Each structure stands twice: as structure tokens, then as C-alpha cells.
Amino acid sequence: MKQIMMKFTLIALIVSLTACSTNTQKENTAAGAGTGAVIGGLAGTLATGAGRGWVIAAGAVVGALIGGIWGHSMDHSDQNNMNSAMDNNSMNVPSHWTNDKTGVWYKIVPTSSVIEYKGSTYCRHYVAYGKTTAGKTTKTKGIACRNSDGMWQQVK
């Protein structure tokens, strides 16, 4: 369950990165908390048994807290770095950076060339990593597609 939550947290990171280009830190925190709550609640649905409802609720609360932390730590430069890597890096060539303001370390590795995915013509597989100043790390894999505004958004 802990590994699943870490993966969902990084998914929230990627989703939030694509959504926060001009947001304030307060807006990023709220977006991250909302995304985290949804993902945490969904992770809670994996539970079985009589206490399942409590697990879903706890997952939503924990997800909101983790998502809020990630959202709080992101800014425009992180989004620019992610977009640059997805646009320009060759397959399996990583980009990594540390946010000077927050100390959060990020790494994104496009793992495919451009593909078509469910009607979107400019998509790539990727692996993404994040590490907080407290040493907590996350890793996730997925597919992201470039929107008409040039921003990348996770689709799978």
C-alpha cells in the first residue's frame, strides 16, 4: 500500500506540474492537495473488508497532505524543466534538476520517441522521479501528451 501511495503521489506531481505554470504557491498547494485527495481516495478503494470506508477516507486525507506538500514545492521553473525534457530529450536521456527555492529534486526520463495515443498525436512514455529535502522519494511511469498550448499532461 505504501508503494502504491508513493506512485500515486508522483502521478499527482506530474498532473500538478502541468497545471501550475502561472499559479501562486498557494494555488499550487490547493491544486496539489485536491489532486492528492482524489488519488489517495482512489488508492483507498484497493482495500477490502469491513473497514474499507475508513481506509478510503484516510487515503483521501493522507493524499491531500502529500499532494499539498508537492503542490507547495512546485513552481514555474519545474514545469519548464519538465516540458523541456519531454520536448527535447532523446529516448532514455534523463533531465534532472533541483528547485533552488524548495530543494526538491526532480528527474524525468522520456522512454520512447513520439507516439500516438488514444487520438493524441504527440505523446511519449516517461519515467519520473521526485525526492524531497526530507529524503522521501517517488517513482512512476506513464504516458504524457502535449496539449495544444505546448504543455505536457499525463494521460496514462
C-alpha positions in Angstrom: 0.0 0.0 0.0 2.9 2.4 0.8 4.4 1.8 -2.6 1.1 2.5 -4.3 0.7 5.7 -2.4 4.2 6.8 -3.4 3.3 6.1 -7.1 0.0 8.0 -6.8 1.9 10.9 -5.2 4.3 11.2 -8.1 1.3 11.0 -10.5 -0.1 13.9 -8.6 3.2 15.7 -9.1 3.1 15.3 -12.8 -0.5 16.3 -13.1 0.1 19.3 -10.8 3.2 20.3 -12.8 1.2 20.6 -15.9 -1.4 22.7 -14.2 0.6 25.3 -12.3 2.5 27.4 -14.8 1.3 30.7 -13.6 -0.3 29.8 -10.3 0.8 31.2 -7.0 2.3 28.9 -4.4 -1.0 29.0 -2.5 -2.9 27.9 -5.6 -0.3 25.2 -6.3 -0.8 23.9 -2.7 -4.5 23.8 -3.2 -4.3 22.1 -6.5 -1.8 19.5 -5.2 -4.0 18.9 -2.1 -7.1 18.4 -4.2 -5.3 16.0 -6.6 -3.7 14.2 -3.7 -7.1 13.7 -2.0 -8.6 12.2 -5.1 -5.7 9.9 -5.7 -5.5 8.9 -2.1 -9.2 8.1 -2.0 -8.8 6.0 -5.1 -5.9 4.2 -3.6 -8.1 3.5 -0.5 -10.5 1.7 -2.8 -7.9 -1.1 -3.1 -8.6 -2.1 0.5 -11.0 -4.9 1.3 -13.0 -5.8 4.3 -15.3 -4.1 6.8 -13.0 -1.1 7.4 -12.8 -0.2 3.7 -14.7 3.1 4.1 -12.2 4.3 6.8 -9.3 3.3 4.6 -10.7 5.3 1.7 -11.2 8.3 3.9 -7.8 8.0 5.4 -6.3 7.7 1.9 -8.0 10.9 0.9 -6.7 12.8 3.9 -3.1 11.4 3.5 -3.3 12.1 -0.2 -4.4 15.7 0.4 -1.5 16.2 2.8 1.1 14.7 0.5 -0.3 16.4 -2.6 -0.4 19.8 -0.8 3.3 19.4 0.1 4.2 18.6 -3.6 2.0 21.4 -4.9 3.6 23.8 -2.4 7.1 22.9 -3.6 6.5 23.3 -7.3 6.9 26.5 -9.4 7.1 27.7 -13.0 10.7 26.6 -13.3 9.9 23.0 -12.5 7.2 22.9 -15.2 9.6 24.5 -17.7 12.2 21.9 -17.0 9.7 19.0 -17.3 8.3 20.4 -20.6 11.8 20.9 -22.0 12.8 17.3 -21.2 9.7 15.9 -22.8 10.1 18.1 -25.9 13.8 17.9 -26.4 15.4 14.8 -24.8 16.1 11.7 -26.8 14.7 8.4 -25.7 16.2 7.3 -22.3 18.2 10.6 -21.8 17.3 12.0 -18.4 16.9 15.5 -17.2 17.2 16.3 -13.6 17.1 19.5 -11.5 16.8 20.7 -8.0 14.4 23.5 -7.3 16.6 26.3 -5.8 13.7 27.6 -3.7 12.4 24.4 -2.3 15.3 21.9 -2.5 13.1 19.3 -4.2 14.9 17.2 -6.7 13.2 16.0 -9.9 14.2 13.7 -12.7 12.3 12.8 -15.9 13.3 10.3 -18.5 11.4 10.1 -21.8 11.4 6.4 -22.5 10.0 6.5 -26.1 10.1 8.6 -29.2 6.9 10.4 -30.0 3.9 8.1 -30.3 0.1 8.4 -31.0 -2.0 7.5 -28.0 -5.9 7.5 -28.0 -6.2 10.2 -30.6 -3.4 12.4 -29.4 -0.6 12.5 -31.9 2.3 13.9 -29.8 2.8 11.6 -26.8 5.7 9.9 -25.1 6.3 7.2 -22.4 8.3 8.5 -19.4 9.6 7.6 -16.0 9.6 10.4 -13.4 11.2 10.6 -10.0 11.0 13.1 -7.2 12.9 13.5 -3.9 12.0 15.9 -1.1 14.6 17.6 1.2 13.5 15.0 3.9 14.7 12.2 1.6 11.3 10.8 0.6 11.5 9.5 -3.0 8.8 8.6 -5.5 8.9 7.0 -9.0 6.2 6.5 -11.6 5.9 5.5 -15.2 3.3 6.7 -17.7 2.4 8.3 -20.9 2.1 12.1 -21.3 0.8 14.0 -24.3 1.5 17.6 -25.3 -1.6 19.8 -25.3 -2.3 22.5 -27.9 -0.7 25.1 -25.6 2.5 23.1 -25.6 2.2 21.8 -22.0 2.6 18.1 -21.3 -0.1 16.3 -19.4 -0.2 12.7 -18.1 -2.8 10.6 -19.8 -1.8 7.2 -18.5 
